[in-house]
Amino acid sequence: MGTVEVEIKKMKRELNDLKKKVDLMVDELEPFLTMKASEPSLKRFFTDEPVLYSEKDLKVKYR
């Protein structure tokens, strides 16, 4: 095999490795982005809800 063919095979392997890394990053980011996108609507939902319990109702207080 000539040098050009060897270099092309090497580039294909490296591109395949990069594709796998990008796919992994997207898979890891997707849940985070989904939660981030739903934050405003959840905030509105909980803001409109009445408070059912006060601090006095808590048995344990966290700081």
Buried (B, 14 or more C-beta within 10 A) or exposed (E): EEEEEEEEEEEEEEEEEEEEEEEEEEEEEEEEEEEEEEEEEEEEEEEEEEEEEEEEEEEEEEE
